[in-house]
Amino acid sequence: MPELPEVEVSRQGISPYLENRQLVEVVARQRQLRWWVPDEVLAQLNQPILSVTRRAKYLLVQLPQGDIILHLGMSGHLKVLAADTPATKHDHIDLLLDSGMLLRLNDTRRFGAVLWQQKGEVHPLLASLGPEPLSDNFNLAHLTAAFAKRGSAAKLVLMDNHVVVGVGNIYANEALFKAGILPSKPAKAVTPPQLAKLLPVIKDTLAAAIKQGGTTLKDFSQADGKPGYFAQQLQVYGRGGQPCLTCGTVLSELRLGQRSTVFCPKCQS
């Protein structure tokens, strides 16, 4: 599933083609995605695109009357193509532009979403999200308070979108390794020095992933079709049973919250 860096890379890739253009029409070949594509989205004819922003893993195409919300789900990806490019299987939604280009959502499993947020309102999916991890609102005081009274595993707290958005499975594994924290350690048992190390590690890991174009494991590619190269820098994710790149100890693997979790029993405590 694309995580925050991949969604941000997608935003950066499509923004130059969408911003300050006219949205001519929205074409829906399949409206039954994770949720039904609402009529308001299809009604956006000849509207100026003001900007393309991101909130957590959601992209917001901002129009005068509201925002088209895009979510890639587990297998969705966006491509900018010439408007006369024939649609192929799983090409569900097109945003046609006055430039003769289009933005196309392809989603094999249809777990993505195309939704509408009226101007001045906040969609329920966005209403209770925590701070952005690369923002100043995600700081040591916030992280300390979030971990202080929780007995659940540190990794699960880190992946809680009410605590901080966008630190998905890949980057939670990587950040906890770099900070030397066992993923299964109760959050309230994580020490102040560990938390002080974890905060900048999360920010640096996500920023590095964005710079490298995200992580391509299976389904993700950038808007221009190129893969993300951060996969080459992964130190623990997907490496269970292999030697730790720091100390040589065999990396252990378990499941937390039904997600694969890899860690070094020597480097992390």
KEMARMI-343273 format. One record per residue (C-alpha): residue number from 1; x negated, y, z negated; residue in three letters. Coordinates in pm, 1 decimal, always signed. Each point is the difference from the previous one (the first is absolute). Example, Ala and Ser with C-alpha at 12.3 -4.5 7.8 and 13.67 -1.06 7.14 Angstrom:
BEGIN
(1; (-1230.0; -450.0; -780.0); 'ALA')
(2; (-137.0; +344.0; +66.0); 'SER')
//
This chain:
BEGIN
(1; (+0.0; +0.0; +0.0); 'MET')
(2; (-140.0; +344.6; +86.2); 'PRO')
(3; (-102.5; +183.6; -317.2); 'GLU')
(4; (-46.3; +370.3; -64.0); 'LEU')
(5; (-326.1; +41.3; +197.0); 'PRO')
(6; (+149.6; -171.7; +303.7); 'GLU')
(7; (+312.0; +217.5; -16.1); 'VAL')
(8; (-212.9; +313.6; -36.5); 'GLU')
(9; (-212.6; -107.1; +297.0); 'VAL')
(10; (+320.9; -48.0; +199.7); 'SER')
(11; (+114.0; +349.6; -101.8); 'ARG')
(12; (-328.8; +151.5; +109.2); 'GLN')
(13; (+19.2; -187.4; +328.8); 'GLY')
(14; (+351.9; +101.4; +99.1); 'ILE')
(15; (+11.9; +355.2; -139.1); 'SER')
(16; (-181.0; +171.7; +289.6); 'PRO')
(17; (+250.3; -147.9; +244.7); 'TYR')
(18; (+311.8; +87.2; -202.2); 'LEU')
(19; (-57.6; +327.9; -178.5); 'GLU')
(20; (+124.0; +310.2; +183.8); 'ASN')
(21; (+173.1; -216.1; +259.9); 'ARG')
(22; (+372.4; -41.8; +65.6); 'GLN')
(23; (+165.4; -325.8; -97.9); 'LEU')
(24; (+213.3; -60.0; +307.7); 'VAL')
(25; (+177.1; -318.8; -104.6); 'GLU')
(26; (-16.4; -296.8; -236.8); 'VAL')
(27; (+54.4; -333.5; +172.2); 'VAL')
(28; (+93.2; -299.3; -215.5); 'ALA')
(29; (-5.6; -341.5; +166.5); 'ARG')
(30; (+43.9; -169.0; -337.1); 'GLN')
(31; (+158.1; +192.5; -287.1); 'ARG')
(32; (-1.6; -284.2; -251.1); 'GLN')
(33; (-343.3; +31.2; -153.1); 'LEU')
(34; (-45.2; -36.5; -374.2); 'ARG')
(35; (+289.4; +245.0; -21.8); 'TRP')
(36; (+236.9; +112.2; +273.9); 'TRP')
(37; (-135.9; +299.0; +190.7); 'VAL')
(38; (+246.6; +279.2; -89.7); 'PRO')
(39; (+192.9; +203.3; +253.6); 'ASP')
(40; (-172.7; +319.7; -116.5); 'GLU')
(41; (-330.4; -124.1; +141.3); 'VAL')
(42; (+148.5; -62.9; +344.5); 'LEU')
(43; (+167.3; +341.5; -3.4); 'ALA')
(44; (-331.1; +187.5; -1.3); 'GLN')
(45; (-2.3; +127.5; +358.1); 'LEU')
(46; (-227.5; +280.4; +124.0); 'ASN')
(47; (-130.7; +82.5; -345.7); 'GLN')
(48; (-343.2; +152.6; -71.6); 'PRO')
(49; (-236.3; -219.7; -200.0); 'ILE')
(50; (-137.6; +221.9; -274.1); 'LEU')
(51; (-253.8; -241.5; -147.6); 'SER')
(52; (-74.8; -362.7; -80.0); 'VAL')
(53; (-69.2; -64.7; -367.4); 'THR')
(54; (-37.2; -301.9; -225.2); 'ARG')
(55; (+145.7; -93.4; -339.2); 'ARG')
(56; (-137.8; -326.2; -137.2); 'ALA')
(57; (+36.4; -248.4; +288.5); 'LYS')
(58; (+272.8; +201.8; +173.7); 'TYR')
(59; (-56.2; +231.8; +295.9); 'LEU')
(60; (+226.3; +303.1; +30.0); 'LEU')
(61; (+61.7; +156.7; +339.1); 'VAL')
(62; (+121.6; +341.7; -111.4); 'GLN')
(63; (+275.5; +167.3; +201.4); 'LEU')
(64; (+198.8; +319.9; -71.9); 'PRO')
(65; (+295.0; -188.7; -152.7); 'GLN')
(66; (-190.7; -275.2; -179.0); 'GLY')
(67; (-253.2; -277.9; +37.3); 'ASP')
(68; (-12.9; -325.2; +191.7); 'ILE')
(69; (-157.6; -244.7; -245.2); 'ILE')
(70; (-212.1; -278.4; +147.5); 'LEU')
(71; (-121.2; -304.3; -191.8); 'HIS')
(72; (-214.3; -268.7; +162.2); 'LEU')
(73; (+112.8; -285.1; -222.4); 'GLY')
(74; (-211.7; -314.0; +25.2); 'MET')
(75; (-72.8; -13.5; +372.5); 'SER')
(76; (+98.1; +334.7; +149.8); 'GLY')
(77; (-231.8; +227.3; +192.7); 'HIS')
(78; (+29.0; +323.7; +193.7); 'LEU')
(79; (-136.6; +79.8; +343.7); 'LYS')
(80; (-0.8; +316.3; +209.2); 'VAL')
(81; (+72.7; -89.3; +361.7); 'LEU')
(82; (+112.1; +153.9; +326.7); 'ALA')
(83; (+377.2; +40.1; +0.0); 'ALA')
(84; (+41.3; -237.4; +295.3); 'ASP')
(85; (-184.6; -287.0; -172.3); 'THR')
(86; (+228.0; -305.6; +17.4); 'PRO')
(87; (+118.2; -131.1; -334.7); 'ALA')
(88; (-112.7; -346.0; -104.0); 'THR')
(89; (+134.6; -241.7; -256.0); 'LYS')
(90; (+29.3; +152.3; -350.7); 'HIS')
(91; (-26.3; +359.3; +131.1); 'ASP')
(92; (+297.0; +123.5; -200.6); 'HIS')
(93; (-13.5; +380.6; -26.4); 'ILE')
(94; (-130.9; +274.0; +231.4); 'ASP')
(95; (-32.6; +368.9; -77.8); 'LEU')
(96; (-6.1; +168.7; +340.8); 'LEU')
(97; (-196.8; +324.9; +21.5); 'LEU')
(98; (+14.3; +293.6; +239.1); 'ASP')
(99; (-364.8; -65.7; +88.6); 'SER')
(100; (+89.6; -313.2; +195.8); 'GLY')
(101; (-125.9; -219.4; -282.2); 'MET')
(102; (+179.9; -207.3; -260.2); 'LEU')
(103; (-63.1; -139.4; -345.9); 'LEU')
(104; (+92.3; -369.8; -9.1); 'ARG')
(105; (+64.5; -217.3; -305.0); 'LEU')
(106; (-71.2; -367.3; +57.5); 'ASN')
(107; (+98.5; -226.3; -287.5); 'ASP')
(108; (-11.0; -375.6; +43.4); 'THR')
(109; (+161.7; -88.5; -330.9); 'ARG')
(110; (+233.1; +301.6; -20.6); 'ARG')
(111; (-91.1; +79.6; -360.7); 'PHE')
(112; (-80.7; +358.6; +94.5); 'GLY')
(113; (+243.4; +287.9; -22.2); 'ALA')
(114; (+116.0; +312.1; +181.4); 'VAL')
(115; (+206.8; +216.2; -234.4); 'LEU')
(116; (+124.9; +357.1; -41.3); 'TRP')
(117; (-65.0; +253.8; -274.7); 'GLN')
(118; (+220.4; +309.7; +13.0); 'GLN')
(119; (-178.2; +331.9; -46.0); 'LYS')
(120; (-4.6; +103.1; -366.4); 'GLY')
(121; (+63.1; -356.1; -119.7); 'GLU')
(122; (-229.7; -284.0; -104.8); 'VAL')
(123; (+73.0; -347.1; +130.7); 'HIS')
(124; (+57.8; -255.2; -280.9); 'PRO')
(125; (-302.4; -199.7; +117.8); 'LEU')
(126; (-223.3; +301.2; -66.5); 'LEU')
(127; (+166.6; +141.2; -308.3); 'ALA')
(128; (-182.7; -188.4; -276.8); 'SER')
(129; (-344.5; -46.1; +149.7); 'LEU')
(130; (-313.1; +71.7; -202.0); 'GLY')
(131; (-275.7; +242.4; +100.9); 'PRO')
(132; (-209.7; -33.6; +312.5); 'GLU')
(133; (-331.5; -165.8; -91.1); 'PRO')
(134; (-211.7; +258.2; +182.7); 'LEU')
(135; (+178.6; +294.3; -161.6); 'SER')
(136; (-96.0; +192.0; -314.1); 'ASP')
(137; (+317.7; -129.6; -166.1); 'ASN')
(138; (-158.8; -343.4; -15.7); 'PHE')
(139; (-250.5; +75.4; -274.2); 'ASN')
(140; (-155.4; -168.1; -302.2); 'LEU')
(141; (+270.0; +120.4; -237.3); 'ALA')
(142; (+271.2; -147.8; +221.1); 'HIS')
(143; (-185.5; -329.7; +46.8); 'LEU')
(144; (-73.3; -30.6; -372.8); 'THR')
(145; (+363.0; +61.4; -94.0); 'ALA')
(146; (+119.8; -255.6; +256.6); 'ALA')
(147; (-231.3; -271.7; -132.4); 'PHE')
(148; (+27.9; +82.1; -372.0); 'ALA')
(149; (+305.7; -203.4; -103.3); 'LYS')
(150; (+30.0; -257.4; +278.3); 'ARG')
(151; (-72.2; -363.9; -67.5); 'GLY')
(152; (+27.0; -105.2; +363.4); 'SER')
(153; (-306.3; -66.4; +212.0); 'ALA')
(154; (-208.4; +301.9; +95.4); 'ALA')
(155; (+36.3; -82.5; +368.3); 'LYS')
(156; (+379.2; -8.2; -20.7); 'LEU')
(157; (+8.3; +340.3; -171.5); 'VAL')
(158; (-230.4; +139.8; +265.8); 'LEU')
(159; (+234.6; -127.3; +271.6); 'MET')
(160; (+310.1; +147.5; -167.7); 'ASP')
(161; (+123.3; +281.7; +225.9); 'ASN')
(162; (+143.8; +177.7; -303.9); 'HIS')
(163; (-355.5; +28.1; -137.5); 'VAL')
(164; (-176.9; +90.2; +323.9); 'VAL')
(165; (+104.3; -52.4; +359.4); 'VAL')
(166; (-181.7; -191.6; +266.6); 'GLY')
(167; (-256.9; -202.5; -195.3); 'VAL')
(168; (+105.3; -327.2; +159.3); 'GLY')
(169; (-144.3; -346.6; -34.8); 'ASN')
(170; (-314.8; +44.3; +206.8); 'ILE')
(171; (-113.4; +321.2; -163.9); 'TYR')
(172; (+100.6; -103.0; -352.4); 'ALA')
(173; (-227.3; -304.2; +34.2); 'ASN')
(174; (-285.1; +213.1; +127.2); 'GLU')
(175; (+36.1; +284.4; -251.5); 'ALA')
(176; (+19.5; -231.0; -302.1); 'LEU')
(177; (-312.3; -182.9; +115.9); 'PHE')
(178; (-195.4; +322.3; +42.7); 'LYS')
(179; (+116.8; +119.4; -341.7); 'ALA')
(180; (-92.1; -332.4; -164.2); 'GLY')
(181; (+352.1; -72.4; -126.6); 'ILE')
(182; (+162.4; -343.0; +2.8); 'LEU')
(183; (+325.0; +23.7; +197.5); 'PRO')
(184; (+181.4; -215.5; -257.2); 'SER')
(185; (-114.9; +206.2; -297.9); 'LYS')
(186; (+293.2; +156.8; -187.5); 'PRO')
(187; (+20.9; +363.8; +100.5); 'ALA')
(188; (+2.5; +119.3; -361.0); 'LYS')
(189; (-328.2; -187.4; -60.1); 'ALA')
(190; (-185.4; +186.5; +274.6); 'VAL')
(191; (-251.9; +222.0; -177.1); 'THR')
(192; (-30.5; +377.5; +42.6); 'PRO')
(193; (-341.4; -35.7; +171.8); 'PRO')
(194; (+150.3; -251.6; +242.2); 'GLN')
(195; (+289.0; +233.0; +78.8); 'LEU')
(196; (-240.0; +290.3; +49.9); 'ALA')
(197; (-184.2; -211.4; +255.5); 'LYS')
(198; (+315.1; -137.2; +162.4); 'LEU')
(199; (+153.0; +337.0; +88.9); 'LEU')
(200; (-273.2; +124.6; +237.5); 'PRO')
(201; (-48.0; -352.2; +136.7); 'VAL')
(202; (+364.8; -12.1; +111.0); 'ILE')
(203; (-29.9; +337.0; +169.9); 'LYS')
(204; (-332.9; -82.2; +164.4); 'ASP')
(205; (+118.1; -342.0; +121.2); 'THR')
(206; (+315.3; +138.9; +160.9); 'LEU')
(207; (-184.8; +295.8; +151.7); 'ALA')
(208; (-264.3; -232.0; +146.1); 'ALA')
(209; (+269.2; -227.8; +145.7); 'ALA')
(210; (+170.2; +297.2; +166.8); 'ILE')
(211; (-332.0; +117.4; +143.1); 'LYS')
(212; (-63.8; -347.0; +142.3); 'GLN')
(213; (+341.2; -14.9; +165.6); 'GLY')
(214; (+161.7; -230.6; -256.4); 'GLY')
(215; (-30.6; -374.7; -39.1); 'THR')
(216; (+92.1; -228.6; +288.2); 'THR')
(217; (+73.3; -350.1; -125.3); 'LEU')
(218; (+276.8; -119.9; +231.1); 'LYS')
(219; (+271.2; +238.9; +112.0); 'ASP')
(220; (-136.8; +349.7; -52.9); 'PHE')
(221; (-155.9; +210.5; +272.8); 'SER')
(222; (-35.5; +373.5; +39.4); 'GLN')
(223; (+234.0; +200.9; +221.0); 'ALA')
(224; (-251.5; -26.2; +285.1); 'ASP')
(225; (-12.3; -378.2; -35.3); 'GLY')
(226; (-343.2; -9.7; -165.0); 'LYS')
(227; (-48.9; -210.8; -315.4); 'PRO')
(228; (-85.1; +139.5; -341.7); 'GLY')
(229; (-357.2; -69.9; -104.4); 'TYR')
(230; (+21.6; +6.6; -380.7); 'PHE')
(231; (+42.1; -379.5; +0.1); 'ALA')
(232; (-376.1; -18.2; +51.8); 'GLN')
(233; (-50.9; +167.5; -338.1); 'GLN')
(234; (+231.1; -219.9; -208.5); 'LEU')
(235; (-191.7; -144.5; -293.6); 'GLN')
(236; (+258.3; -231.3; -156.9); 'VAL')
(237; (+332.7; +2.0; +184.2); 'TYR')
(238; (+32.9; -314.7; +211.3); 'GLY')
(239; (-332.1; -137.0; -127.8); 'ARG')
(240; (+115.9; -242.8; -269.4); 'GLY')
(241; (-245.7; -287.7; -39.6); 'GLY')
(242; (-282.9; +197.1; +161.1); 'GLN')
(243; (-298.3; +146.0; -186.9); 'PRO')
(244; (+31.9; +342.5; -159.7); 'CYS')
(245; (-194.2; +251.2; +207.7); 'LEU')
(246; (-133.9; +156.3; -320.8); 'THR')
(247; (-104.1; -294.2; -219.0); 'CYS')
(248; (+49.4; -314.9; +207.8); 'GLY')
(249; (+259.6; -155.8; -233.0); 'THR')
(250; (+277.8; -185.5; +179.4); 'VAL')
(251; (+303.5; +227.2; +22.7); 'LEU')
(252; (+314.0; -128.3; -174.0); 'SER')
(253; (+352.4; +28.0; +135.0); 'GLU')
(254; (+339.7; +4.3; -168.9); 'LEU')
(255; (+346.8; +135.1; +68.1); 'ARG')
(256; (+138.3; +305.6; -176.2); 'LEU')
(257; (+345.6; +120.0; +91.9); 'GLY')
(258; (+1.0; -262.8; +274.9); 'GLN')
(259; (-297.9; +167.8; +166.4); 'ARG')
(260; (-345.6; -142.8; +54.1); 'SER')
(261; (-249.2; +143.6; -247.1); 'THR')
(262; (-375.6; -50.1; +35.1); 'VAL')
(263; (-255.5; +99.5; -262.1); 'PHE')
(264; (-349.4; -69.4; -129.0); 'CYS')
(265; (+5.1; -169.0; -343.2); 'PRO')
(266; (-342.9; +143.7; -73.1); 'LYS')
(267; (+22.0; +357.5; +128.5); 'CYS')
(268; (+352.2; +65.4; -130.8); 'GLN')
(269; (+118.4; -9.7; -361.5); 'SER')
//
